Amino acid sequence: MLLRRFFRVAMPQILGVALEYCAEHLLIHLDDPSLEIQSSVFGTVSALACLDESAASVIANKIRGVQASHRDPALCDKLIQGMSARR
């Protein structure tokens, strides 16, 4: 996955900012009415959360911040549970 490769080689100074930006914008689309888009976003966010412990923490915080605004928070719950299981 290209985005995952980018984050693996990104300079530490931009990694946090870029990760937060991507997570914020991807999580908007996790609530998309299209199941295909939801599935793609879910996979991308899951892959980013696997980069390292810091990435998982940033993404978990972003998920918790948007979870209440989603029509169905089930995918948010599933992402957080998946990250917790990997720890």
N, C-alpha and C positions, 0 to 999 in steps of 0.2 A: 504494500500500500504506500503510495507516494507521500501522503501527508505524514505517515508514521516515520518514514525515512527522513523527511525534513526535520522533524522534531528530534530525531536521534543525532543529527549532525549540527543542529542549530547552536549558535553560541549561547552560553548561559545567560548573557545579558538580555537576549531577545526571547529566550525560550518561555519564560513565565508570561510575558505580555502576549506573545503569539498564541500560546496555549489557552489563556483566558479568553482572548478574542474569539478563537475558533470554537471553544466550548460554549460561550454565550450564544453565538450565532447558530451553531448546530442544534442546541437545545430548543431553540425556537421551532425548528423543523421537526423535532421529535414529536411535537403535538399536531403535526400535519394530518389532515383527513385521509391522505393517501397511505395505505398500509405499506406500499412499496417504498415510499420516502421514509416512513417511520423505521422500517427495517434497515434501510441503508444508513440512516443517521445512527441508529442503535449500534450497528456494527462498527461504525467509525468512532463513535464516542467510546465504545468498549475497547477498541484498539488503542486509542490515545491514553486511556486509563491504565493500560498495561505497560506504558513506557517506563515508569518508575513510581516509587512511593509518593514523590512530590506531585507528579502529574495526577495520580489517583486522588490525592487530597484536594487539589485545585478543582478537579472535575466534580468530585463529590460535593464540595461546597457550592459550586455553580448549580448542580442538580437540585440541592436542597433549596436554593434560592428561587427556582422557577417551578418547583413541583406543585405548589398550591395553585398556580395559575394555569396548569394544564387541565384540559377537559377530563382526561383520565390519567391519573398519576401512576398507573401500573408499570409503564415502561421505566419511569424514573425509579420506582421501587426496585425493579428488576436490575437496573444498572447498579444501584447502590448495593444490593445484595450480592451481585456478582463481584464487585470490588471488595466487599467485606470477606467473601469466601477466599479470595486470592491472598489475603494478608496472613 
